[in-house]
């Protein structure tokens, strides 16, 4: 009887452990809302300048990222919400605060909004662009 009780207890512990692991992996896969501050940079050019990386941005294009205040890089999911951050390099080197869904395993941020020069940019359906208008609020 005691052996059976111990066996059932172990089985319950294993099942709950598996459920906790599955739940944690699901949360990780879905991403979490997060905010980051730093400077908008080209990852390749920055690593080339700081660490001698063999980046060839002129041949392959720039890879835009956020260099956080603690020196880490976070890449952006490329879509209509992040496009303006890369276009024509107009924000390159600027300090930025950016919010979105962070996918830690990929070190990737799916941008929801960002703030540059004290102006917050969010998606506007009316203009089909990230802008600071108030028509969507």
Beta strands, then each sheet from edge to edge (+ up, - down):
strand 1: 32-42
strand 2: 64-68
strand 3: 73-76
strand 4: 95-103
strand 5: 108-116
strand 6: 119-124
strand 7: 129-131
sheet 1: 7+ 6- 5+ 3+ 2- 1+ 4-
end
